[in-house]
Each structure stands twice: as structure tokens, then as C-alpha cells.
Amino acid sequence: MTSFNTLSPVDGSVYVTRETASELDIVRALDAAREAFASWKRVRLEERQALCQKFLGEFMKEEARISEHLCWQMGRPIRYGASEVRSFIDRASTMIDLAPGALGRIVLPEKSGFRRYVERVPLGLTLVVAP
């Protein structure tokens, strides 16, 4: 198995060493994600919002530790770490609050003999490859 190092821009030292995923690891992760999606898509929006808010509460409890990681991984001065975490919390909270309007049913103008609307339904997974 291959590994890679993350070098800190603070002092050039190896901050962390990680193993790369094998093809089998990737296939298993995608299978697990598909399985999770199958049940997650049936969870009511209000419950998903509550779970996401709970996550943000737990994330905030780790502010100091996350701030330190940001410092070493990005070279960002530690004094800015807390505001980085809080701005993430603010953005995520805003998206959670906007979800009902963005994901809710759109009722179209009346038309005789028809009930017209656009229903938004979860379609599948999204893969985000972050640096």
C-alpha cells in the first residue's frame, strides 16, 4: 500500500502520513455510500435538518482542536482559527435554514383539471474530491 505525507506550510515538517485507498477500499466506500443513501433519502427533511444542526453543535465543541489543525495544514495563523470554524458554522446553518425553500415542492399556477407541481426528490450520491 502506498502512503503520502502532508507537509505543513508552517515549518515544512510532515504533519500527517496517510495510506492511499486501494481500488477495493474505494469500491467498498462507494457501496456503503449507496447503502446509506437508500435509507437517508427516506428521512424527512426536518429530521435531516435536526441531525445536521446536531453535527454542527458537536463540530463547534472541537473548535480549538480544529483551529489547530487548520493552522498546521494551511499555514493560517492560529488567531484566525476560531473565526474560520465559526464562519463554517454560519454558512452551514444558513444552508440548513434555506433547505425547506430550496428543496420543497413548487406549486404551479392552477390549470383546470390538473394538479400541477414540481416535486424535488433525492436522486443519488455526490462525490466531492477536496484538496
CORDALIN-V468995 format. One record per pair of residues at least 12 apart in sequence whose ideal C-beta (glycine too) atoms are under 7 Angstrom apart, sorted by the first residue. I is the first residue (numbers start at 1). J is the second residue. D is the distance in whole Angstrom. If there is no record, write none. Layout:
<<I:J:D> <I:J:D>>
This chain:
<<1:19:5> <1:20:7> <1:22:7> <2:20:5> <3:17:5> <3:18:6> <3:19:5> <3:20:7> <4:18:6> <4:20:6> <5:17:5> <6:73:7> <8:72:5> <8:73:7> <9:74:7> <9:75:3> <10:71:7> <10:72:6> <10:75:5> <15:72:5> <15:73:6> <33:125:5> <34:125:7> <37:124:7> <37:125:6> <41:122:4> <45:99:6> <45:100:6> <45:103:6> <49:96:5> <49:99:6> <52:96:5> <53:96:6> <56:89:5> <56:92:6> <56:93:6> <59:89:7> <60:89:6> <63:82:6> <63:85:5> <66:85:5> <67:81:3> <67:82:6> <67:84:7> <67:85:6> <68:81:7> <70:84:6> <103:120:5> <105:117:5> <105:118:7> <105:119:6> <106:118:4>>
